[in-house]
Amino acid sequence: MTESVFDKIGQDYYDLTAAEKRTADYIMANRDRCQYLSIAELAEFSGVAEATISRFCRRLGYKGFNAFKLAIANVSAAAADGDLLSGPVDSSDTVEEMCRKVYAADQDAMRQTLELIEPEKIRHGADLLQQAGRVVCMGQGGSMLLAEVTAHLFSTVSGKFSSVTDSHSQVMTAVNMDPGDVILFFSYSGATRDMLDTMRAARSRGVKLLLVTRFPKSPGASLADLVLCCGSNEGPLQLGSVPAKIAQLFLMDVLFSEFCRRDLKTCRQSRERIAEAMEGKHL
């Protein structure tokens, strides 16, 4: 039988430093929650430094914090299917029960996001978008899908919005943008290498960075000019859950509404022109 991450913690507990024991104590008392935390959050809740978390993970035989979280998620998934499905859905549910649970999970994601929204940040975000000569939406993996949807939404009212999908092209685009232009980046974790490469390139050009993320203390957040936080927890095995995407889209709908209501006449005219141009494409 394969030794679980929690077995390893128990066996190695008395070889840990005092700080590492605080981390172990928190993890053992909050097993299900830990797979959803960033390294900064776990460090804060444990009362230790992030470097302590990294050492703790390596001491247990994991390459890093993400590998450690995946091990926790695998233990949870072995006990139930909850980490693979939306909300508390399980294999014994009827379709009707599943629908209600999925609806509740999606609704809760928006509720969490609503509680995290800071009006001043929404106003600041709309200011940045208004003042920019160009706005490029970016992300990686599932987050890129959100970037494309957002670029499409804003393109119905302004011609300065676009998206770039390839990570190499993102860096190339960033270094050719002008100061004051905006990159609207989507990253649930706020901690992907390609994103950080692009953000650093953008900062060197004076480009403004607006990050949509779950983790306000992530590496990406430290580089951003403005961070907009979404709700919804997502485990390592969920790989882009629908509730997490709904939370981010809800946040973008709020930002879009604030952007539009500042100049409803111009936005309406843009949509009228687009509707007229697209008329012949409908049967």
Steps between C-alpha positions, in 0.01 A plus 500: 500500500634843402590723792277810509621854555338502844678177594829666404423801717423275796815291459733797457330730751762482774782564253342831399615840622270698728379712207444193283298342781270802502444443131439129554254572780300736284492258206392205711219707654387639162558214256227579251564872498874489436476383140329830414755732662790684342842472659459856633168414664630181659800690634275769644257254661787292642686805627820419311697632203440376144854361496401277794212358294736423212749326730217307665380369162850396394560330835198280430641407160305732272660722237305803610178637641288418195608135510415495870150642435444242227585224748237638740245516218572140404427386855167685494413364157568144616245545778233665283441654158449849640828634363401406145146633504331833564386549855418203725386284205547125535433196284181404686319827425205508264523737205262735679715500814813552293342799324410664830848444642675634189271804501580559868876476432479748211284736702736480796794591275326824405402568862863463611611730220238760586632507857855553371418786263639837605313784323808722486692227316220462246509876440880491473482212253251688282730806515794296374296353214359838401838673498684224312566528130501123479377218726622143447338210686726206585518174694627145473302178465143533622567858606565589135142403421385760752733756341350436158142526629585827675670646192195408293262658752688831517550501122125549460539852639862595416752416232804512728450158659665181371643172625829314443503126563855371451739554793790602273276742312386642833855602589555640149179700528589629847835647394339683208221663700510864601516644853152527641363215289345218703542125518199333661638168624300203626668251732309316772824414683687818412813285490585373150845548346378619160276760660784636713729521195238702315424725795867582554538582130193724518625685808824582320288690246284684752194293409229486767420151632154402618489147646190289564589228753387305803815582697578865583841407645619299200820577303291646217313726738828648621573617144152628416383861518153379595373164627137395472421194711245233413342248735465120471747239621661272242700187578804379301295221339222729379717665235286805432166439669185660363417683828844665493440614141152626585647701788748669268241565229268655758786729602560597135130569451518745790810668353338511154188665642708765678699563180186535286288715726760777486418558133179317416445699180831396342456138613149488355621644168775238480255216559260641242778509238601143583139377491450662159823350363412153632142504379575317176670213684176384663244283319 
